[in-house]
Amino acid sequence: MKATIVGAGPIGTLSAIALARKGFEVEIVDRDPGPQSDESWRRRGVMQFHHPHVFRKRVHGFLADTAPDVWDSLIAAGCIAAPMSGADEPTVALQSRRETFERVLRTALVGEPDVTLLIGHVDDVVVSDARLRGVMVDGELRPADVAIVAAGRGSHLGDALRPAGELSHCGTSYVSRMYRALPGVHVPVSPFPLATRGPGYLAAMFPQDDDILTLLILRPCDDDAYVPLRTAAVFDRVAAAIPALAPWSDPTRFEPIAAPLPGPELTNSYRRQAVWDGVVSAPGVFFVGDSVLATNPSGGRGISTGVVQIAELVRILGQQDLDLAAAVLQFEAFCERAMKPWFDDHVDTDASFLRAVTGGEIDPDASISSDVVVAALDEVPGMDAAAFAYLNMDVLPTALDPFREDVRAALRSGWRPRAGSGPTRDELDRLIRSTASA
């Protein structure tokens, strides 16, 4: 059976490798030719390529089961296996830049037997008489039995085949900057970024590979006071003023290796498969990764939810006597059950974060978002296991439901989540203005 995959980002690439190792003939199409002869790689159209990433333990679990050699190649390339606190040794996250991760995956893809990488632009997924005919690449039909669209959150490929999705604007955007440790200084090993919510912003340090780290400042996107952060002098001075970032931007220990990089306004989105009122319109066509679920990247769930989807899709496609329409329905049911709750959770937690950093109050009579529940860890006895399982994505957000009323009671008694120490938004505004005008 031939599978054509659209998009050679992490999710498309891992889909190709996993399916090839299950006996599929795989063709994967991407318009990006990969690293150039001088090793540069612009990765056009992939804004997040140079922004910080979190590769949760789900990534390790998928590769351990499907492609352990690829995991070994990541470690050989300098990526760091970051053990999870209190977990068994094999339970690790991956500490890496997105670029390092993708370079290793591209090398693995090119060397994978039964996978053909085709450089080109996908014009359409061709379906007629409720049957997949193939994928149109630069005006040529490439026949396929299965088409997997892993084209990312910004792609409209296949929109006509499936219902309109849900979109929620987070109301936040960010600026990041990359630094390298000076000789004798090392970046710590951590499975998570070191983050703190300040009064008006979120500040985070992402440890990565090769003694490189990235600092990030997340802020309300309609607050123009933060716009000058994209200027190097302003970003460095603000980072020095925020206690959570100051040690990692200290010029005696770390040097910037890239200009500040602004990100767009963040959104959450959820799209279904090619199913209309229970009827499959395109048997054999599957959407995966950000084409299904795209969440605020500050939660670090994008690639993790993507590999969960791949594992399930490969299982479904490996069934004997495969019926492609039934397979689409199975995958749709899985996404509704296992992916949609993360979209709903991010919508709530993003609204909660935006309210917090803009000075809003929590309404104890409204729904209690998961971030507020987790913040009450010390207030509600017996919540530790559920909270950490939620943070690790071992369970769905509903695992926190038994504790929401206890958190509501704590809010009514006067408890509130505490913000980290640091300058206020107004203090940062004055600092930014004085630096920008200097």
C-alpha distance (Angstrom), angle and dihedral (degrees) to the residues before:
residue distance angle dihedral
M1 . . .
K2 3.80 . .
A3 3.79 121.3 .
T4 3.79 122.2 -169.4
I5 3.78 115.9 -160.1
V6 3.78 122.4 -160.7
G7 3.80 112.7 -147.9
A8 3.83 129.1 28.9
G9 3.78 97.0 -145.5
P10 3.82 118.0 121.4
I11 3.81 95.5 -73.1
G12 3.80 95.6 44.3
T13 3.79 91.8 45.4
L14 3.79 94.5 48.7
S15 3.81 89.7 46.3
A16 3.80 89.8 54.0
I17 3.79 94.1 49.3
A18 3.80 93.5 45.2
L19 3.81 94.3 48.9
A20 3.79 93.7 44.9
R21 3.78 89.3 54.8
K22 3.79 88.7 52.7
G23 3.80 90.9 57.6
F24 3.81 101.9 -93.9
E25 3.77 123.2 138.5
V26 3.80 101.4 -125.9
E27 3.79 132.8 -160.6
I28 3.79 117.4 -178.1
V29 3.80 122.5 -167.9
D30 3.78 127.2 -157.9
R31 3.78 132.6 156.8
D32 3.83 92.0 -140.8
P33 3.83 112.8 87.7
G34 3.79 92.6 -157.5
P35 3.80 130.5 -124.0
Q36 3.79 115.8 -2.1
S37 3.79 126.0 -125.3
D38 3.81 90.1 -91.0
E39 3.85 88.7 52.1
S40 3.80 93.1 -111.3
W41 3.80 115.7 137.5
R42 3.79 120.8 -173.1
R43 3.83 95.0 179.0
R44 3.80 93.8 -155.3
G45 3.76 116.2 -143.6
V46 3.81 93.4 19.5
M47 3.78 102.2 102.5
Q48 3.81 93.2 175.4
F49 3.82 93.5 57.0
H50 3.82 92.6 98.9
H51 3.80 98.2 30.7
P52 3.82 121.2 94.9
H53 3.79 121.1 -83.9
V54 3.78 139.9 -164.6
F55 3.80 118.1 -145.2
R56 3.77 103.8 -164.1
K57 3.78 125.6 -156.2
R58 3.82 89.3 -91.2
V59 3.81 87.0 75.1
H60 3.79 92.1 54.4
G61 3.80 91.2 46.0
F62 3.79 92.3 52.6
L63 3.80 94.3 47.3
A64 3.81 92.9 44.6
D65 3.79 88.9 56.2
T66 3.81 99.2 37.4
A67 3.79 112.3 21.8
P68 3.82 113.5 7.8
D69 3.80 89.4 165.2
V70 3.81 89.4 63.1
W71 3.80 90.1 52.4
D72 3.81 88.9 50.8
S73 3.82 89.3 50.9
L74 3.80 90.7 52.3
I75 3.79 91.1 53.1
A76 3.82 90.8 45.2
A77 3.82 88.4 53.4
G78 3.80 90.3 58.4
C79 3.80 101.4 -94.0
I80 3.79 112.0 142.4
A81 3.80 128.0 -127.3
A82 3.81 102.7 -138.0
P83 3.83 111.3 -160.3
M84 3.77 117.1 -133.7
S85 3.81 112.6 -117.1
G86 3.79 112.2 -103.6
A87 3.80 92.5 4.6
D88 3.77 133.3 113.3
E89 3.80 115.4 -84.4
P90 3.84 95.4 -104.8
T91 3.81 90.0 57.7
V92 3.77 102.5 90.9
A93 3.76 143.0 145.0
L94 3.80 122.9 -140.0
Q95 3.78 120.1 -113.5
S96 3.80 106.4 -153.6
R97 3.75 147.7 121.9
R98 3.80 114.8 -103.9
E99 3.81 89.1 -121.0
T100 3.81 93.6 55.3
F101 3.80 90.2 46.7
E102 3.81 93.4 50.9
R103 3.81 94.3 45.5
V104 3.78 90.5 57.2
L105 3.79 91.7 45.8
R106 3.81 92.5 49.2
T107 3.82 90.6 52.4
A108 3.81 90.2 49.0
L109 3.80 91.0 48.1
V110 3.80 94.2 52.0
G111 3.79 91.1 49.2
E112 3.81 96.8 45.1
P113 3.82 114.3 112.8
D114 3.82 115.1 -127.0
V115 3.82 91.7 24.2
T116 3.79 121.9 107.0
L117 3.80 118.0 -167.0
L118 3.78 112.2 -150.9
I119 3.80 119.6 -168.5
G120 3.79 109.7 -145.6
H121 3.77 147.8 94.0
V122 3.80 119.9 -80.6
D123 3.80 109.3 -136.7
D124 3.79 99.8 -179.2
V125 3.78 148.8 -19.8
V126 3.80 103.5 -116.8
V127 3.80 117.4 -139.9
S128 3.80 125.1 165.4
D129 3.80 131.3 169.5
A130 3.83 88.0 6.0
R131 3.79 90.6 -61.0
L132 3.79 130.9 113.3
R133 3.79 111.1 -119.9
G134 3.77 98.3 177.1
V135 3.79 143.8 -90.0
M136 3.81 124.3 -58.2
V137 3.81 109.9 -133.0
D138 3.80 117.7 -175.8
G139 3.80 89.9 -25.6
E140 3.81 95.9 -46.9
L141 3.81 123.0 109.0
R142 3.80 111.6 -128.1
P143 3.83 105.9 -162.7
A144 3.80 116.6 -133.4
D145 3.79 139.8 169.3
V146 3.80 92.2 -150.6
A147 3.81 129.1 25.3
I148 3.79 120.3 -163.4
V149 3.79 116.8 -167.3
A150 3.80 111.3 -152.6
A151 3.79 95.3 155.0
G152 3.81 97.7 132.7
R153 3.76 137.9 -113.8
G154 3.80 95.8 -59.7
S155 3.79 97.4 52.9
H156 3.80 123.0 104.7
L157 3.79 94.0 -168.4
G158 3.78 109.8 137.7
D159 3.81 94.9 9.2
A160 3.81 91.2 135.9
L161 3.80 90.9 56.6
R162 3.79 97.2 60.4
P163 3.80 141.4 36.8
A164 3.79 121.6 -85.3
G165 3.77 113.5 -87.1
E166 3.78 136.3 -130.2
L167 3.80 119.7 -98.0
S168 3.78 128.7 -171.2
H169 3.80 124.5 -176.8
C170 3.79 111.2 -138.8
G171 3.79 94.3 -154.7
T172 3.79 91.7 -132.9
S173 3.78 139.0 97.5
Y174 3.78 134.0 174.5
V175 3.78 149.8 -149.7
S176 3.80 123.2 -141.9
R177 3.79 135.0 -172.5
M178 3.80 130.7 -167.0
Y179 3.82 124.4 -134.0
R180 3.81 134.9 -176.9
A181 3.79 124.6 -145.5
L182 3.78 115.5 -113.3
P183 3.82 118.8 -122.4
G184 3.79 111.6 -64.3
V185 3.81 93.2 19.7
H186 3.79 121.7 101.1
V187 3.77 135.7 -163.5
P188 3.81 112.0 -122.8
V189 3.80 122.4 -112.8
S190 3.79 111.9 -115.3
P191 3.82 134.0 154.5
F192 3.80 89.9 -143.9
P193 3.80 136.7 39.7
L194 3.78 115.7 -99.4
A195 3.80 101.5 -115.1
T196 3.76 138.5 170.0
R197 3.79 132.5 179.4
G198 3.76 110.6 -126.6
P199 3.79 126.3 -166.3
G200 3.81 97.7 -76.5
Y201 3.82 103.5 0.4
L202 3.80 146.4 35.7
A203 3.80 119.0 -115.0
A204 3.79 122.0 -164.1
M205 3.78 140.4 173.0
F206 3.81 116.0 -151.3
P207 3.83 113.1 -159.8
Q208 3.80 110.0 -147.3
D209 3.80 140.3 171.6
D210 3.82 129.5 -62.6
D211 3.83 92.9 29.6
I212 3.80 89.6 -64.2
L213 3.78 125.4 135.7
T214 3.77 134.2 -178.7
L215 3.78 125.6 -143.0
L216 3.78 118.9 -151.0
I217 3.78 134.1 -169.3
L218 3.81 115.6 -164.1
R219 3.79 115.9 -163.7
P220 3.81 142.8 161.7
C221 3.79 105.2 -73.6
D222 3.80 94.4 -139.4
D223 3.81 93.5 55.0
D224 3.80 102.5 98.9
A225 3.79 92.3 -171.0
Y226 3.80 88.5 82.6
V227 3.81 96.8 51.4
P228 3.86 94.3 95.7
L229 3.82 89.2 62.5
R230 3.79 86.9 91.1
T231 3.83 86.7 71.5
A232 3.81 112.9 89.3
A233 3.81 97.4 -133.5
V234 3.80 92.2 48.9
F235 3.81 94.6 46.0
D236 3.80 92.9 49.6
R237 3.78 93.7 47.9
V238 3.80 92.8 48.0
A239 3.82 91.0 47.0
A240 3.80 89.3 52.3
A241 3.81 89.6 52.9
I242 3.82 95.8 52.5
P243 3.83 111.0 78.4
A244 3.82 93.0 -145.9
L245 3.82 91.4 56.3
A246 3.80 104.0 30.3
P247 3.84 97.7 85.7
W248 3.82 91.0 51.1
S249 3.80 96.5 49.7
D250 3.82 95.2 44.4
P251 3.85 103.7 132.4
T252 3.81 90.8 -145.3
R253 3.84 89.2 62.5
F254 3.81 107.7 23.5
E255 3.78 136.0 32.6
P256 3.82 125.8 -157.3
I257 3.80 112.8 -115.6
A258 3.80 99.2 -177.4
A259 3.77 138.8 32.7
P260 3.81 118.4 -100.6
L261 3.78 108.2 -80.4
P262 3.81 119.0 -148.8
G263 3.77 120.6 -146.9
P264 3.81 127.4 -150.5
E265 3.78 128.0 -107.7
L266 3.79 105.8 -67.1
T267 3.78 123.1 -120.2
N268 3.79 139.8 -177.0
S269 3.79 118.6 -141.6
Y270 3.78 138.2 176.5
R271 3.81 126.0 -167.7
R272 3.78 128.6 -176.6
Q273 3.80 128.9 -138.1
A274 3.81 123.9 -97.3
V275 3.80 92.6 -69.3
W276 3.81 125.1 126.0
D277 3.82 117.0 -172.2
G278 3.78 90.6 -25.6
V279 3.81 94.8 -46.8
V280 3.81 120.5 114.8
S281 3.80 110.2 -132.4
A282 3.80 96.3 -174.8
P283 3.82 114.9 30.6
G284 3.79 109.8 -159.0
V285 3.82 95.5 24.4
F286 3.79 115.5 113.5
F287 3.79 131.4 178.5
V288 3.82 118.7 -151.0
G289 3.79 141.6 174.5
D290 3.78 118.2 7.2
S291 3.80 88.0 -6.0
V292 3.81 84.4 73.6
L293 3.79 106.5 24.7
A294 3.79 126.8 14.5
T295 3.78 117.4 171.6
N296 3.76 137.2 178.4
P297 3.83 100.9 -68.2
S298 3.81 91.2 -140.4
G299 3.82 84.6 79.9
G300 3.80 90.9 58.2
R301 3.80 93.1 -138.2
G302 3.80 102.4 121.4
I303 3.79 103.9 92.7
S304 3.80 91.0 29.8
T305 3.80 93.9 57.8
G306 3.80 87.7 42.4
V307 3.80 94.4 58.6
V308 3.80 90.2 46.6
Q309 3.80 87.6 56.7
I310 3.80 92.7 47.5
A311 3.80 92.7 51.3
E312 3.80 91.0 53.1
L313 3.80 94.7 43.5
V314 3.81 92.3 50.5
R315 3.81 88.9 50.0
I316 3.80 91.4 50.9
L317 3.79 94.1 46.6
G318 3.79 90.5 49.1
Q319 3.80 93.1 62.8
Q320 3.79 118.7 118.8
D321 3.81 116.5 -111.8
L322 3.80 88.5 20.2
D323 3.79 115.2 -155.6
L324 3.79 107.2 -163.0
A325 3.81 96.5 -154.4
A326 3.80 90.6 49.8
A327 3.82 88.7 47.1
V328 3.81 91.1 56.1
L329 3.82 90.0 50.8
Q330 3.79 90.9 49.5
F331 3.78 92.3 50.4
E332 3.81 91.3 45.4
A333 3.80 90.6 53.2
F334 3.80 90.4 48.7
C335 3.81 92.9 51.2
E336 3.80 91.8 47.9
R337 3.79 89.7 50.7
A338 3.80 101.8 38.9
M339 3.84 107.0 22.2
K340 3.81 107.8 32.5
P341 3.84 93.0 62.8
W342 3.81 89.5 61.6
F343 3.80 90.5 53.9
D344 3.80 91.3 51.0
D345 3.79 90.8 45.9
H346 3.80 93.2 51.7
V347 3.79 92.3 49.2
D348 3.81 89.3 56.1
T349 3.80 97.4 41.5
D350 3.80 93.7 45.7
A351 3.80 90.8 52.5
S352 3.79 88.4 48.6
F353 3.81 92.6 50.6
L354 3.80 93.0 47.7
R355 3.79 90.7 49.8
A356 3.81 90.8 49.6
V357 3.81 96.8 49.9
T358 3.80 93.1 45.6
G359 3.79 93.3 52.9
G360 3.80 99.0 -101.6
E361 3.79 124.2 150.0
I362 3.79 127.7 -120.0
D363 3.80 112.7 -115.2
P364 3.82 106.9 -139.5
D365 3.81 89.3 -158.8
A366 3.82 94.1 56.8
S367 3.80 126.1 77.2
I368 3.80 113.1 -66.5
S369 3.80 112.1 -125.3
S370 3.79 121.7 -139.0
D371 3.81 94.7 -112.5
V372 3.79 89.9 59.1
V373 3.81 90.7 47.1
V374 3.80 92.2 52.7
A375 3.81 91.1 45.6
A376 3.82 87.7 59.4
L377 3.80 92.4 61.4
D378 3.81 92.5 121.7
E379 3.82 92.4 44.4
V380 3.80 100.5 53.2
P381 3.82 117.4 55.9
G382 3.78 118.7 -136.9
M383 3.80 97.1 21.5
D384 3.80 98.6 107.3
A385 3.80 99.1 94.4
A386 3.81 94.8 46.5
A387 3.82 93.1 44.9
F388 3.80 94.7 51.2
A389 3.80 91.7 43.6
Y390 3.81 88.7 53.2
L391 3.81 92.6 48.3
N392 3.81 89.7 49.3
M393 3.83 91.1 47.5
D394 3.80 90.4 -122.7
V395 3.80 88.5 129.3
L396 3.80 136.1 25.4
P397 3.82 121.2 -100.1
T398 3.81 89.0 -99.5
A399 3.82 87.0 76.4
L400 3.81 86.2 78.2
D401 3.82 93.9 54.3
P402 3.84 95.9 93.7
F403 3.80 89.2 60.8
R404 3.80 101.9 44.7
E405 3.80 95.0 89.5
D406 3.81 91.3 50.1
V407 3.80 88.7 52.4
R408 3.81 89.6 48.2
A409 3.81 88.7 54.4
A410 3.80 90.4 50.5
L411 3.81 90.3 51.6
R412 3.80 91.0 50.8
S413 3.79 89.4 51.7
G414 3.80 90.2 56.1
W415 3.80 104.8 -94.4
R416 3.80 116.8 140.7
P417 3.83 132.5 177.9
R418 3.79 111.4 -97.1
A419 3.77 123.2 -126.5
G420 3.78 120.5 -138.8
S421 3.76 122.5 -103.4
G422 3.76 120.1 -87.6
P423 3.78 145.0 101.1
T424 3.78 117.7 -47.6
R425 3.76 123.1 -114.5
D426 3.82 90.5 -99.9
E427 3.79 92.0 49.5
L428 3.80 90.0 50.6
D429 3.78 89.7 47.5
R430 3.80 91.0 56.9
L431 3.80 91.0 45.2
I432 3.80 92.3 49.6
R433 3.81 92.8 47.6
S434 3.79 94.1 49.1
T435 3.82 92.0 48.0
A436 3.78 95.0 44.3
S437 3.79 91.8 50.9
A438 3.79 95.2 45.6
